[in-house]
Amino acid sequence: MAKTFVKLLISFVLVAFVLSKVNLAELKKLLLHCNFFYLFLAFVAFNLSKTVSSIRLNYYFNSSGAKLTQSQNLKLYYLGMFYNLFLPGGIGGDGYKVYLLHKLYQAPIKRLIEASLLDRVSGLIALLFLGASFLLFSQFSSLFPFLKFIAILGLLTLYPLFIFLHKRFFPFFFPLLSKTLMLGLLVQILQVISAYFLFKALFLQNFLIEFLFLFLLSSVVAVLPLTIGGVGAREATFLYGLKFLGLNVDIGVAFSFLFFLITALSSLIGIFFLNFSHSVQTNNH
């Protein structure tokens, strides 16, 4: 409960700080007059990324002994999204899935935890790899030459290092590596496509590479367990990132708000699967 309160407090402080640095009238105008067709496409691309992500996770779960069908796993995935965003305190989405699959399938808790961890890390590696790629061709690497070196180093070492550590510490799941790495990269590419549609929804024309880099960077920041659903962290990333380039920070904050809206609406789909445990038990019998 205390952790949840701290996360809520940090999210509130960050959002309040960001809003104090932008033109609220301009922000409202941007949000109300965006292109809703492109906003819908962004929503579709985001949910496609979640569908692919659920397929990747199901490879891990099936190997752990939780023999879910893909349909069942997708429902559980959305239910986990709902818990992660709206009930982040007592029961997080990952913890709920581990508990439930152990209960329903007697799958070893250690294997399920490892599966959830690897799923997260493989996604993070893809996120960092794409982020380094966009950074290399962005104005940020021109403004800060050392970032170009970091980007190249990341592109050369991220996947080899992950493969080495995967084989060393998680040999049980190593046969799944090629499938999960490719799916992990596809997940993040679909998220970048979603971000591109948001870029178009706001009628933006220039600095696409910079916006997509900041989107990926904000996704990395949002992974840190400091805020509720990344709220505040994404906005602050765009605020300072666009300030470095001398660009309109209102647009960046509007961009991150729209992405949060898409995430929240997608997570609400999980409400329809609150009886997931009962339905799986019924099907299994």
Sequence and secondary structure as in RCSB ss.txt:
>XXXX:A:sequence
MAKTFVKLLISFVLVAFVLSKVNLAELKKLLLHCNFFYLFLAFVAFNLSKTVSSIRLNYYFNSSGAKLTQSQNLK
LYYLGMFYNLFLPGGIGGDGYKVYLLHKLYQAPIKRLIEASLLDRVSGLIALLFLGASFLLFSQFSSLFPFLKFI
AILGLLTLYPLFIFLHKRFFPFFFPLLSKTLMLGLLVQILQVISAYFLFKALFLQNFLIEFLFLFLLSSVVAVLP
LTIGGVGAREATFLYGLKFLGLNVDIGVAFSFLFFLITALSSLIGIFFLNFSHSVQTNNH
>XXXX:A:secstr
 HHHHHHHHHHHHHHHHHHHTS HHHHHHHHHTS HHHHHHHHHHHHHHHHHHHHHHHHHHHHHT    HHHHHH
HHHHHHHHHHH  SSS HHHHHHHHHHHHH   HHHHHHHHHHHHHHHHHHHHHHHHHHHHTSHHHHHSHHHHHH
HHHHHHHHHHHHHHHHHHH GGGGGGHHHHHHHHHHHHHHHHHHHHHHHHHTT  S HHHHHHHHHHHHHHHHST
TSSTTTTHHHHHHHHHHHHHT  HHHHHHHHHHHHHHHHHHHGGGGGGTTHHHHHHHHH 
